[in-house]
Amino acid sequence: MKFGPRQRIVGALFLSQGLFTAAFLTIFSTLSILAADLSGDQGKAGWGSTANLIGRAIAAYPIGVLMDRLGRRTGLITGWMFALAGIAVGFIAVQRGIFSLLLLSMMLIGINRAASEQSKFIAAEVTLEGSRSKVIGIIVFAGTIGSILDFFLAEYIHTLGSRLGLTDFEATWILAGILGVIAFMVLLFFLRPEPSTLRIETEGDKAADAAVAADGKQPISKLMANPPVMLAISAMAVGQLVMTLLMVITPLHMRANQYGQGDILQILVGHTLGMFGLSFVTGWLVERFGPIKMIVAGSFVLILAAGMTPLSVALPNLAGSLFLLGLGWSFAFVAGSSLLSRYAQGAVRSQMQGTADIVVAVSSGIASFTTGMIFKASGIVLVSFVGFGMV
């Protein structure tokens, strides 16, 4: 099989996404605990995730504009520059115990998340239309590689900290920084040529370009009001909201039930495998059955996950519920992304996708901001009930 520029672009995006997931999961495994400890308030346990999503929401549209005007490669590399700065700030926050710096670091990392979320769409636009759902699934599947990598690296966090004279929390941020630098170098050297120069145009692309030329402006509001686009964004937003609501608070819930950091990380790795491990198959299922049926299937899986979570604090139940939570998110997110990619066309493609990402980030931010307060008020049962109701 010939490995041409399109395959190299997809490969570079796949590898960078895997490394991003590993770096983010490394940080996330301690984030709610750090937020609660540094702030002195369990009700603020989800604020670090909220800050991350605020950064993502603020950056999503500007990153889309940047990618449309200066290229996809420039946008992705710019995102990683912010992420590396954020990791450095996060390390300082942990060393000095400053809660506000932790929030700032997560906002900076969120800017990169806004850029990285475009990777699946970039891969889709250099792929033939009939295979776009599959390639979106492949890019989402990269998260599996990241979670597996993180699983094997987790046992070295303490060793790394001991050798450098750091705490495990500080070593976690050092490891995330190493993974981030590798991802940055992958994009810098291997994401060539500029993906937008290899974009495969469909009739929808040409029609959207013609509409822009005829109106003399970018008709984003008109395109975003298209019912399939609204459905796609709704599926992505609700799936992300419920997933965030339960996932963010689980480490704190587990610590309250005497679980250690190793158990918490294993549960999160299992959750991440649910999110990404079957996404390759999910992409094929979307092609086979259509995005709407997969959105419905994802909703049922999310309902099951929310119902299971408070049933028992036993490790198998928590592992199963978080795995299903990730799988339901995967169904809804890949199907929604596929549906959106069919209608986000023309010269304003990245801006439409960036606008959609703002909606997803805001909904997820609401979940992460409130989950700590809900948990503080009535525990995991109320958190699960709210998630159940949202689905």
C-alpha positions as CSV (number, residue, x, y, z in Angstrom):
1,M,0.0,0.0,0.0
2,K,1.4,3.3,-1.0
3,F,2.0,5.8,1.9
4,G,1.3,9.1,0.2
5,P,0.8,12.6,1.7
6,R,-2.8,12.0,2.7
7,Q,-1.9,8.9,4.6
8,R,1.1,10.8,6.2
9,I,-1.3,13.6,7.3
10,V,-3.8,11.1,8.9
11,G,-0.9,9.3,10.5
12,A,0.6,12.5,12.0
13,L,-2.9,13.5,13.3
14,F,-3.4,10.0,14.8
15,L,-0.1,10.0,16.6
16,S,-0.4,13.6,17.9
17,Q,-4.0,12.8,19.2
18,G,-2.8,9.7,21.0
19,L,0.0,11.7,22.7
20,F,-2.5,14.5,23.6
21,T,-4.8,12.0,25.2
22,A,-1.9,10.4,27.2
23,A,-0.8,13.9,28.4
24,F,-4.3,15.0,29.3
25,L,-5.2,11.8,31.1
26,T,-2.0,12.0,33.1
27,I,-3.1,15.4,34.3
28,F,-6.7,14.6,34.6
29,S,-6.2,11.6,36.9
30,T,-5.2,14.0,39.7
31,L,-7.1,17.2,38.6
32,S,-10.2,17.0,40.8
33,I,-8.1,16.0,43.8
34,L,-5.7,18.9,43.2
35,A,-8.5,21.4,42.7
36,A,-10.2,20.3,46.0
37,D,-6.9,20.3,47.9
38,L,-5.5,23.6,46.6
39,S,-8.8,25.4,47.0
40,G,-9.7,23.8,50.3
41,D,-13.3,23.2,49.0
42,Q,-14.7,19.9,47.6
43,G,-17.3,22.0,45.8
44,K,-14.6,23.3,43.6
45,A,-13.3,19.9,42.6
46,G,-14.6,20.3,39.0
47,W,-13.3,23.9,38.5
48,G,-10.0,22.8,36.9
49,S,-12.0,20.9,34.2
50,T,-14.3,24.0,33.9
51,A,-11.3,26.2,33.3
52,N,-10.0,23.8,30.6
53,L,-13.4,24.0,28.9
54,I,-13.5,27.8,29.2
55,G,-10.2,28.0,27.4
56,R,-11.5,25.6,24.8
57,A,-14.7,27.6,24.3
58,I,-12.9,30.9,24.0
59,A,-10.4,29.5,21.5
60,A,-12.6,27.3,19.4
61,Y,-13.9,30.0,16.9
62,P,-10.6,32.0,16.7
63,I,-8.7,28.7,16.0
64,G,-11.2,27.9,13.3
65,V,-10.6,31.3,11.7
66,L,-6.9,30.8,12.0
67,M,-7.1,27.4,10.3
68,D,-9.3,28.8,7.5
69,R,-6.9,31.7,6.8
70,L,-3.4,30.4,7.6
71,G,-3.8,26.7,7.4
72,R,-4.7,23.7,9.5
73,R,-1.0,23.0,10.4
74,T,-0.5,26.5,11.8
75,G,-3.6,26.2,14.0
76,L,-2.6,22.8,15.4
77,I,1.0,24.0,16.2
78,T,-0.3,27.2,17.8
79,G,-2.5,25.1,20.0
80,W,0.4,23.0,21.2
81,M,2.4,26.1,22.0
82,F,-0.3,27.2,24.4
83,A,-0.5,23.7,25.9
84,L,3.2,23.5,26.7
85,A,3.0,26.9,28.4
86,G,0.0,25.7,30.3
87,I,1.8,22.5,31.5
88,A,4.7,24.7,32.7
89,V,2.2,26.9,34.7
90,G,0.5,23.9,36.1
91,F,3.8,22.5,37.4
92,I,4.4,25.8,39.2
93,A,0.9,25.8,40.6
94,V,1.4,22.4,42.1
95,Q,4.8,23.3,43.5
96,R,3.6,26.5,45.1
97,G,0.0,25.4,46.0
98,I,-1.7,28.2,44.1
99,F,-5.2,27.3,43.0
100,S,-5.6,30.3,40.6
101,L,-2.4,29.2,38.7
102,L,-3.9,25.7,38.3
103,L,-7.0,27.2,36.7
104,L,-4.9,29.4,34.4
105,S,-2.8,26.3,33.3
106,M,-6.0,24.4,32.5
107,M,-7.3,27.3,30.4
108,L,-4.1,27.4,28.4
109,I,-4.3,23.6,27.8
110,G,-7.9,24.1,26.8
111,I,-6.8,26.3,23.9
112,N,-4.9,23.4,22.6
113,R,-7.9,21.1,23.1
114,A,-9.9,23.4,20.8
115,A,-7.2,23.0,18.1
116,S,-6.8,19.3,18.7
117,E,-10.6,18.7,18.4
118,Q,-10.3,19.9,14.7
119,S,-8.0,16.9,14.0
120,K,-10.8,14.5,13.1
121,F,-12.3,17.0,10.7
122,I,-8.9,17.7,9.1
123,A,-8.5,14.0,8.5
124,A,-12.0,13.8,7.1
125,E,-11.4,16.6,4.6
126,V,-8.4,14.9,3.0
127,T,-10.4,11.6,2.7
128,L,-12.9,10.4,0.1
129,E,-16.5,11.2,1.2
130,G,-17.5,7.5,1.6
131,S,-14.7,6.9,4.1
132,R,-15.0,10.0,6.2
133,S,-16.9,8.4,9.1
134,K,-14.3,5.7,9.3
135,V,-11.4,8.1,9.3
136,I,-13.1,10.2,12.0
137,G,-13.4,6.9,14.0
138,I,-9.7,6.2,13.4
139,I,-8.6,9.6,14.8
140,V,-10.9,9.2,17.8
141,F,-9.4,5.7,18.2
142,A,-6.0,7.4,18.8
143,G,-7.2,8.1,22.3
144,T,-6.9,4.3,22.9
145,I,-3.2,4.5,22.1
146,G,-2.9,7.4,24.5
147,S,-4.7,5.6,27.3
148,I,-2.7,2.5,26.9
149,L,0.5,4.5,26.9
150,D,-0.6,6.3,30.0
151,F,-1.4,3.0,31.7
152,F,2.2,1.8,31.3
153,L,3.7,5.1,32.1
154,A,1.7,5.5,35.3
155,E,3.8,3.2,37.4
156,Y,6.9,5.3,36.5
157,I,5.5,8.5,37.9
158,H,6.7,7.7,41.5
159,T,10.1,6.6,40.1
160,L,10.4,9.8,38.1
161,G,9.5,11.9,41.1
162,S,12.0,10.1,43.3
163,R,14.8,10.6,40.9
164,L,14.0,14.3,40.4
165,G,13.2,15.0,44.1
166,L,9.6,15.7,43.3
167,T,6.2,14.7,44.6
168,D,4.0,12.3,42.6
169,F,1.8,15.3,41.7
170,E,4.7,17.3,40.4
171,A,6.1,14.3,38.5
172,T,2.7,13.9,36.8
173,W,3.1,17.3,35.2
174,I,6.7,16.6,34.1
175,L,5.5,13.5,32.4
176,A,2.7,15.4,30.6
177,G,5.2,17.9,29.4
178,I,7.4,15.2,27.9
179,L,4.5,13.8,26.0
180,G,3.5,17.3,24.9
181,V,6.9,18.1,23.5
182,I,6.9,14.8,21.4
183,A,3.4,15.6,20.0
184,F,4.5,19.1,19.1
185,M,7.5,17.7,17.2
186,V,5.3,15.2,15.4
187,L,3.1,18.0,14.0
188,L,6.0,20.3,13.3
189,F,7.9,17.8,11.2
190,F,5.4,15.3,9.8
191,L,2.1,17.3,9.2
192,R,3.2,18.1,5.6
193,P,2.0,19.4,3.2
194,E,-0.6,21.8,4.5
195,P,-3.7,19.6,4.8
196,S,-6.1,22.2,3.3
197,T,-4.1,22.0,0.0
198,L,-5.1,18.4,-0.3
199,R,-8.8,18.9,0.6
200,I,-11.1,16.6,-1.4
201,E,-14.1,18.7,-2.5
202,T,-17.7,17.5,-2.7
203,E,-20.6,19.0,-4.4
204,G,-21.6,20.4,-1.0
205,D,-18.2,22.2,-0.7
206,K,-18.6,23.8,-4.1
207,A,-22.2,24.9,-3.3
208,A,-21.1,26.4,0.0
209,D,-18.2,28.2,-1.6
210,A,-20.6,29.6,-4.2
211,A,-23.0,30.8,-1.5
212,V,-20.1,32.6,0.2
213,A,-19.1,34.2,-3.0
214,A,-22.6,35.2,-3.9
215,D,-23.4,36.8,-0.5
216,G,-20.1,38.4,-0.1
217,K,-19.9,37.1,3.5
218,Q,-19.7,33.9,5.5
219,P,-23.2,32.5,6.0
220,I,-22.4,30.7,9.2
221,S,-25.6,31.5,11.0
222,K,-27.7,30.2,8.1
223,L,-25.6,27.0,7.8
224,M,-25.7,26.4,11.6
225,A,-29.5,26.6,11.6
226,N,-29.7,23.6,9.3
227,P,-31.7,20.9,11.3
228,P,-29.1,18.1,10.7
229,V,-26.3,20.5,12.0
230,M,-28.4,21.3,15.1
231,L,-29.0,17.5,15.7
232,A,-25.3,16.8,15.3
233,I,-24.3,19.5,17.7
234,S,-27.0,18.5,20.2
235,A,-25.7,14.8,20.2
236,M,-22.1,15.9,20.8
237,A,-23.0,18.4,23.5
238,V,-25.3,16.2,25.5
239,G,-23.0,13.3,25.3
240,Q,-20.1,15.5,26.4
241,L,-22.1,17.0,29.2
242,V,-23.2,13.7,30.8
243,M,-19.8,12.1,30.3
244,T,-18.1,15.1,32.0
245,L,-20.6,15.3,34.9
246,L,-19.8,11.7,36.0
247,M,-16.2,11.4,34.9
248,V,-14.9,14.5,36.6
249,I,-16.2,13.6,40.0
250,T,-15.3,9.9,40.0
251,P,-11.7,10.3,41.3
252,L,-13.0,12.3,44.3
253,H,-15.8,9.7,44.9
254,M,-13.3,6.9,44.8
255,R,-10.9,8.6,47.2
256,A,-13.8,9.1,49.6
257,N,-14.2,5.3,49.5
258,Q,-10.6,4.7,50.3
259,Y,-9.3,3.9,46.8
260,G,-5.7,4.8,46.0
261,Q,-4.2,6.7,43.0
262,G,-3.4,3.5,41.1
263,D,-7.0,2.3,41.3
264,I,-8.3,5.7,40.2
265,L,-6.0,5.8,37.2
266,Q,-6.9,2.3,36.1
267,I,-10.6,3.2,36.2
268,L,-9.9,6.3,34.1
269,V,-7.9,4.3,31.7
270,G,-10.8,1.9,31.3
271,H,-13.1,4.8,30.8
272,T,-10.8,6.2,28.1
273,L,-10.8,2.8,26.4
274,G,-14.6,3.0,26.3
275,M,-14.4,6.4,24.8
276,F,-11.8,5.6,22.2
277,G,-11.1,1.8,22.1
278,L,-14.1,0.9,19.8
279,S,-14.2,4.2,17.9
280,F,-12.7,2.5,14.8
281,V,-15.7,0.1,14.9
282,T,-18.1,3.0,15.7
283,G,-17.0,4.8,12.5
284,W,-17.8,1.7,10.5
285,L,-21.2,1.4,12.3
286,V,-22.0,5.0,11.5
287,E,-21.3,4.3,7.8
288,R,-23.4,1.1,8.0
289,F,-26.5,2.3,10.0
290,G,-26.3,6.0,9.7
291,P,-25.5,8.7,12.3
292,I,-29.0,9.1,13.7
293,K,-29.4,5.5,14.7
294,M,-26.0,5.6,16.3
295,I,-27.0,8.7,18.2
296,V,-30.0,6.9,19.6
297,A,-27.8,3.9,20.5
298,G,-25.4,6.1,22.3
299,S,-28.2,7.7,24.3
300,F,-29.3,4.3,25.6
301,V,-25.7,3.3,26.6
302,L,-25.3,6.6,28.5
303,I,-28.6,6.0,30.4
304,L,-27.3,2.6,31.4
305,A,-24.0,4.0,32.6
306,A,-25.7,6.8,34.6
307,G,-28.0,4.2,36.2
308,M,-25.1,1.9,37.2
309,T,-22.7,4.4,38.7
310,P,-24.4,4.8,42.2
311,L,-25.3,1.1,42.6
312,S,-22.1,0.0,44.2
313,V,-18.6,1.4,45.2
314,A,-17.1,-2.0,44.2
315,L,-14.3,-1.6,41.7
316,P,-16.0,-3.8,39.0
317,N,-19.2,-1.7,39.1
318,L,-17.3,1.6,38.8
319,A,-15.1,0.2,36.1
320,G,-18.1,-1.1,34.1
321,S,-20.2,2.1,34.5
322,L,-17.3,4.3,33.4
323,F,-16.5,2.1,30.5
324,L,-20.1,2.3,29.3
325,L,-20.1,6.0,29.9
326,G,-17.1,6.3,27.5
327,L,-18.7,4.0,25.0
328,G,-22.0,5.9,25.0
329,W,-20.0,9.2,24.5
330,S,-18.1,7.5,21.6
331,F,-21.4,6.6,19.8
332,A,-22.9,10.0,20.2
333,F,-19.7,11.9,19.5
334,V,-18.5,10.0,16.4
335,A,-22.0,9.9,14.9
336,G,-22.5,13.6,15.6
337,S,-19.1,14.5,14.2
338,S,-19.8,12.5,11.1
339,L,-23.2,14.2,10.6
340,L,-21.6,17.6,11.1
341,S,-18.8,16.9,8.7
342,R,-21.4,16.3,5.9
343,Y,-22.9,19.8,6.4
344,A,-19.8,21.8,7.5
345,Q,-18.7,22.7,4.0
346,G,-16.8,25.2,1.9
347,A,-14.6,28.1,2.9
348,V,-16.1,28.4,6.4
349,R,-15.7,24.7,7.3
350,S,-13.4,25.2,10.2
351,Q,-15.3,28.1,11.6
352,M,-18.6,26.1,11.6
353,Q,-16.8,23.3,13.4
354,G,-15.2,25.7,15.8
355,T,-18.7,27.2,16.6
356,A,-19.9,23.7,17.2
357,D,-17.0,23.1,19.5
358,I,-17.9,26.2,21.5
359,V,-21.4,24.7,22.2
360,V,-19.9,21.4,23.2
361,A,-17.3,23.1,25.5
362,V,-19.9,25.3,27.2
363,S,-22.2,22.3,27.9
364,S,-19.3,20.4,29.3
365,G,-18.1,23.4,31.3
366,I,-21.5,23.7,32.9
367,A,-21.2,20.0,33.9
368,S,-17.7,20.3,35.4
369,F,-18.5,23.5,37.2
370,T,-21.6,22.1,38.9
371,T,-20.6,18.4,39.5
372,G,-18.5,19.2,42.6
373,M,-21.3,21.2,44.1
374,I,-23.9,18.5,43.4
375,F,-21.6,15.9,44.8
376,K,-20.9,18.0,47.9
377,A,-24.7,18.4,48.4
378,S,-25.9,14.8,48.0
379,G,-23.1,12.6,46.8
380,I,-22.8,10.4,43.7
381,V,-26.5,9.4,43.6
382,L,-27.6,12.9,42.8
383,V,-24.8,13.4,40.2
384,S,-25.9,10.2,38.5
385,F,-29.6,11.2,38.6
386,V,-28.9,14.5,37.0
387,G,-26.8,12.8,34.2
388,F,-29.6,10.2,33.7
389,G,-32.2,13.0,33.3
390,M,-30.0,15.0,30.9
391,V,-29.8,12.0,28.5
